[in-house]
Each structure stands twice: as C-alpha cells, then as structure tokens.
Amino acid sequence: MPVAFSEAGSITRVALTLPPCGSLFVIFRKTGKSGSNASTADQPLKVLSGPWQVAFDPKWGGPESATFATLQDWTTRPEEGIRHYSGAAVYRSAFEADTALMRAGRRVYLDLGAVQALAEVTLNGQALGALWTQPWRVEMTKALRPGTNEVEIRVTNLWPNRLIGDAALPQSKRFTETNINPYKPEDPLLTSGLLGPVTLLARP
C-alpha cells in the first residue's frame, strides 16, 4: 500500500487507509525526502490455487483428511462433518520458488485473502505468526527457500456451527455439552475456513 508523506517545519503528515478493525505501525526514519513513498505497492507473484489437503479433528466430527480443489466456505461442503465443524483445521499445499521469485533485496509476503476466523501460518516448518484481522498477511522472506516450499495454514473458526449441528442430534451423539444452547437446527451457519485467494506478494 503506497504511503506518501509530507513535511512542513516540525510537522509530518502521513495519509493512511485502514481496513475495518485494521492497524499498522508508522516508523519515522532520521532522514527522508518529503513527498517520497514510505513503501511501494505490493506486486502479485503467484496465486496458490490448490488443491489443498485439509485435516480436521475427528474428535469434533470432522474427517481426518479432505481435498479442497479450490478454497471454499466449510458450510458449502457436502460433508456433514465439515459443514457443522467447529475447531481447528490444517490446510497444506506446496509451491515452487524459482530465482526470479527469490530475487535479492525484496521481501515476500503470503496474503491469505480472507479467513474466518483465525489463522496460524507455517512455511517449511517455520512459524510465521498468527492472524486474526485484515490484512491477512505475513512476511515469509526468511523462511522461503529455492525449489519446493511447503505451507501450512491452521484455521480456527467459531463455536456456533457445531452447536447448530448438535441441536439436530440426540443427546448421545452430540459433540458439545453446554447448559445453554441458543441455537436451533435451522439457524444459518457462520462462514468458516480459509476463503482466499492465497497469493504470494513481493515488495521491492
């Protein structure tokens, strides 16, 4: 995101655009040229379109493994164990990084597009951080390696979908136990999962 600034005497003005609930750091260097860009626009490098192998926790009714040809909302899947799943699921995929992608002097980011509701990102076994709001983006420069790179994205959604599913089940087959369940079987499910698009971005 280009961020232009101007200086007038002891005052520095910075124009910022933030997404809903967004935040960022503004770092002031000792020297700078008025009117220059504090950062340059991100450049899309590659879209990780899939397929994705997704592992759910069977203890919460999900399948141990499912293949997502493309990223989609869990509630749109045909599997009952995914539609009503609440908890964490791990997405796994791989991509190739060539010399052009790993050009020296630039930073590479992984942008998840959209997530409901929390994501933890790992690249080649190195944890890159947790994301809970826009922009759904982590830097991956130091973890990136030439050749095949393996990415894991652990996504956790909210509890209502499992409660809605359990409301239609007899007590003995429910996965949850609570003294207050305000949901009914016909209540709408909450959008869940990694929605994407997942994109590699570069910043010179």
C-alpha positions in Angstrom: 0.0 0.0 0.0 1.7 3.3 -1.1 2.0 5.7 1.8 3.0 9.2 0.9 4.1 11.8 3.4 5.0 15.5 3.5 7.0 17.6 5.9 6.5 21.2 6.9 8.7 22.5 9.6 8.3 20.2 12.6 5.1 18.6 11.3 5.0 15.4 9.3 1.7 14.4 7.6 1.0 10.8 6.6 -2.0 9.7 4.5 -3.2 6.3 5.7 -6.0 4.0 4.6 -7.0 1.3 7.1 -9.4 -1.7 6.6 -12.2 -2.3 9.2 -10.5 -3.1 12.6 -7.1 -2.6 10.9 -3.9 -1.3 12.3 -0.3 -0.7 11.3 3.0 0.7 12.5 4.3 4.1 11.3 8.1 4.2 11.6 9.9 7.6 11.2 13.5 7.4 10.0 16.0 10.0 10.8 16.2 11.2 7.2 13.7 11.3 4.4 12.6 13.2 1.4 9.3 15.0 1.5 6.8 13.6 -0.9 8.6 10.3 -1.4 6.9 7.0 -0.7 7.4 5.3 2.6 6.6 2.0 0.9 5.9 0.8 -2.6 2.9 -1.1 -3.9 2.9 -4.9 -3.4 3.4 -6.9 -6.6 1.5 -10.2 -7.0 3.8 -13.1 -7.8 1.8 -16.3 -7.7 -1.7 -17.5 -6.6 -1.7 -20.7 -4.7 -4.9 -22.1 -6.3 -4.7 -25.6 -4.9 -5.5 -28.4 -4.5 -5.3 -28.1 -0.7 -5.2 -31.1 1.7 -7.2 -30.2 4.8 -7.0 -32.1 8.1 -9.9 -31.9 10.5 -10.1 -33.3 14.1 -12.3 -36.4 14.1 -13.0 -35.9 17.8 -15.1 -32.9 16.7 -16.8 -34.7 13.9 -14.6 -33.7 11.0 -12.8 -36.0 8.6 -9.1 -36.7 9.1 -8.4 -35.6 5.6 -10.3 -33.9 2.8 -9.2 -32.5 -0.6 -10.3 -28.9 -1.5 -9.8 -28.5 -5.2 -10.4 -24.8 -4.6 -10.8 -22.8 -1.4 -14.4 -22.7 -0.2 -16.5 -21.9 2.9 -16.8 -25.0 5.1 -20.6 -24.5 5.3 -20.9 -25.1 1.5 -19.2 -28.5 1.6 -21.4 -31.7 1.2 -19.8 -33.4 4.2 -21.9 -33.0 7.3 -18.8 -33.3 9.4 -17.3 -30.2 7.7 -20.4 -28.1 7.3 -21.0 -28.2 11.1 -17.4 -28.4 12.1 -16.1 -26.1 14.8 -12.4 -26.1 15.8 -9.1 -26.1 14.0 -8.2 -27.5 10.6 -4.8 -27.5 8.9 -4.5 -26.6 5.2 -1.4 -28.0 3.4 -0.1 -27.2 0.0 3.3 -26.7 -1.8 4.6 -24.3 -4.4 7.9 -23.8 -6.3 10.1 -20.8 -5.8 12.5 -20.0 -8.6 15.3 -17.5 -8.9 13.0 -14.8 -10.2 10.7 -15.1 -7.2 13.6 -15.1 -4.7 15.3 -12.0 -6.2 17.7 -10.5 -3.7 16.7 -7.3 -1.9 12.9 -7.7 -1.8 10.5 -9.0 0.8 8.0 -11.7 0.0 4.6 -12.0 1.8 1.8 -14.6 1.9 -1.6 -13.0 1.7 -4.5 -15.2 2.7 -7.2 -13.1 1.2 -10.0 -13.8 3.7 -10.2 -16.1 6.8 -12.9 -17.0 9.3 -11.8 -16.6 11.9 -8.2 -17.1 13.0 -5.1 -18.4 11.1 -1.6 -19.5 12.0 0.9 -19.8 9.2 3.9 -22.1 8.9 6.3 -22.3 6.0 8.9 -25.1 5.7 8.4 -25.9 9.4 9.0 -22.3 10.5 6.1 -20.5 12.3 5.4 -17.1 10.7 2.7 -15.8 13.1 -1.0 -15.7 13.8 -3.6 -13.6 12.1 -7.0 -12.5 13.4 -7.9 -9.5 11.3 -7.2 -7.7 7.9 -4.9 -7.6 6.3 -4.5 -11.4 6.4 -0.8 -11.2 5.5 2.6 -12.5 6.9 6.1 -12.0 5.7 7.8 -15.2 4.6 11.1 -13.9 3.2 13.4 -15.7 5.7 11.6 -19.0 5.6 11.4 -19.1 1.8 13.8 -21.5 0.0 14.7 -22.3 -3.6 12.7 -25.2 -5.1 9.7 -26.7 -3.3 8.2 -24.9 -0.3 5.6 -26.4 2.0 3.0 -24.2 3.5 0.6 -25.0 6.4 -2.3 -22.7 7.5 -4.1 -23.7 10.7 -7.5 -22.1 10.6 -9.9 -22.0 13.6 -13.5 -20.9 13.4 -16.2 -20.1 15.9 -18.3 -22.5 18.0 -21.9 -21.8 16.8 -21.7 -24.2 13.7 -21.1 -27.2 16.0 -23.9 -26.1 18.4 -26.3 -25.7 15.4 -25.4 -29.2 14.2 -25.7 -30.7 17.7 -29.1 -29.2 18.1 -30.4 -31.6 15.5 -28.7 -34.6 17.1 -29.9 -36.8 20.0 -28.0 -36.1 23.3 -25.9 -39.2 23.0 -24.5 -38.2 19.6 -23.7 -34.5 20.3 -20.1 -33.3 20.3 -20.7 -30.5 22.7 -22.1 -30.2 26.2 -23.5 -26.9 27.5 -26.3 -25.9 29.7 -27.3 -23.1 27.3 -27.6 -23.6 23.6 -29.5 -20.7 22.0 -29.2 -22.2 18.5 -31.7 -24.3 16.5 -31.1 -26.7 13.7 -32.5 -24.3 11.1 -30.3 -21.4 12.2 -27.9 -20.1 9.5 -24.3 -21.3 9.7 -21.4 -18.9 10.1 -18.9 -18.6 7.2 -15.8 -20.6 8.1 -12.4 -21.6 6.9 -9.7 -20.3 4.6 -11.5 -18.4 1.8 -8.6 -16.9 -0.1 -7.4 -16.2 -2.6 -3.9 -17.1 -1.2 -1.3 -15.0 -3.0 2.4 -14.5 -2.9 3.3 -10.8 -2.9 6.6 -9.0 -3.3 7.7 -5.6 -2.0 10.9 -4.2 -3.6 
